[in-house]
Amino acid sequence: MIKIRLKKLRDQFKKYNLDGYVVPKNDEFFSEYSSKDRLSFISNFNGSAGYAVILKDENYLFVDGRYSIQAKIESGKNFKIIDYKEILNTKIFKNLNLGIDPRLFTSDQIKKFFLKNNGVTIIDENLVDNIFKTKKKKLNPFYSLDKRITGENHSQKIKKILSFLRKERLDYIFISAPENVAWLLNIRGYDSPTSPIPNCHLVLSKKRQIYLIVDQKKSKILLKEKKLKKNEVIDLKETPNFFEKLKEKNILIDRKTCSIYFEKILERKLEIIKKEDPIYFLKSIKNKVEIENIVNAHLIDGIALTKFIFWLKTKKKLDITEVDAQNKLEYFRKQNPKYLFPSFETIAGSGKNGAIVHYRATKNNTKLLKKNELFLCDSGGQYKFGTTDVTRTICFRNQNKKIKNIFTNVLKGHIAVVKTDLNKKKTGRLIDFEARRFLKKSGLDYNHGTGHGVGFFLNVHEGPQAISKQNSVKIQNGMVLSNEPGYYKKGKFGIRIENLIYANKVGNKLIFKNLTLAPIEKDLINFELLTKRERDYIFKYHFEVYSKLSPFLNKKEKKWLANFI
């Protein structure tokens, strides 16, 4: 099937005199999880990040360390798998004419990745779409969130952006990222399979003129609520004409999400100022109401996950597949009416599949859980007032000392992160070092960041904050991040422990507080390797888990959970 699709794609090269065509993961809105996945269609790769370069005779798939194993399994038959870093200055192919869809790339991406050694031809039609036929989905209108959920009304947020425009002497800002529009207007939508994303763009002028660029059918409720006036809604198809009518001098565009397509139209009329959209930083700092709502979302999620772990650990016969397990977890989440849908596709990997960092089990690709194997489950939920993300590694039988020691060193790194004094270690880069230190003593490490930022009832992955080797953003009060060190033995097992945490100021001290409430696998801990401080942390964490969750558990679940204290 993939070979046929590749041939159909190559058949179009002659029309544009192309040597190759580049297919990114993102869609026109630069969403991580899109309902239209062109990269998966053409390569069979289902990871959340990557580029395919299809040449006349060869195919290349560029992925980062998280997906190297997965990419080889899913796409290795038809594509050469290359580390993402190599794309920055690749000489694997050069002096070629590569075709791109200008709606899917920023000018910075092209300059950084391909122009050094190749020419680029901008093609107004998408060559993958010409062979990728999908059914038109029902257009559900956007909806508003109440101030009791967001903590701020949209007028307060707009004032912050207007202040930024005045300070930077800007006439307009083009907000190209849908999640940033969602934050600014306190709206959500149905345009992503795992996020309440409203696919749209927005132009805001220094005079407070608002223009929402969207399929007009989706603005129906917003107009009815009088959140927007009819003349403030611009249909997507009319965007070029609308841009031509802008009367001031300059406009800010975001480097990461403003496509070449929009940039080329805007520069005909206005001076382009390229900077990061200030909303990324503003929405990374959650207000008091948002934190309260996130805490409630994690309580609900913790009940579901704990019930699931109890069910799994106490099954007399382990006669279930990875898909059965993830479906059961989904069942427990669905018991609460505030639950909407997963915040990403569940990773449920048993044994060797746990070593594939972003593994996906499907009906046609799933294995039975085995008593002697570790089971890694990474999942999350979108609730009406918060987003969750949690990983637990579970065992069903006593494991050897080597595995226990690895798990314990991962746990020590996990504890080191949450116990960080943020007054001393202010950036994700410094914290990341602490998370890896215990594994590295044994010559071990993991090929992904220790933590990513998390949105408020938005994307499960957001920036600018992160706990990684490269991130130098200062962690500030109200930022939410994941804490997920791990270790992966190819072909054998995977270990990861993930909680969501948030930065909380207590007096003059900034510390991390846990959000996630679910037991950590005690049967995998070598307590001899833990310091008194670490043992105290485990006790206090499980005491908190029991105290908050036990009122919602049955007698058997309570008794079982009490054993973790």
Beta strands, then each sheet from edge to edge (+ up, - down):
strand 1: 20-24
strand 2: 51-55
strand 3: 59-63
strand 4: 80-83
strand 5: 97-100
strand 6: 119-122
strand 7: 143-144
strand 8: 172-175
strand 9: 187-188
strand 10: 201-205
strand 11: 210-214
strand 12: 233-235
strand 13: 250-254
strand 14: 271-275
strand 15: 339-342
strand 16: 347-350
strand 17: 375-379
strand 18: 381-383
strand 19: 386-387
strand 20: 390-394
strand 21: 451-453
strand 22: 462-467
strand 23: 480-483
strand 24: 486-489
strand 25: 493-496
strand 26: 499-506
strand 27: 509-514
sheet 1: 4+ 3+ 2- 1+ 5+ 6+
sheet 2: 7+ 9-
sheet 3: 12+ 11+ 10- 8+ 13+ 14+
sheet 4: 15+ 18- 19+
sheet 5: 16+ 17- 20+
sheet 6: 21+ 22-
sheet 7: 23+ 26- 27+
sheet 8: 24+ 25-
end
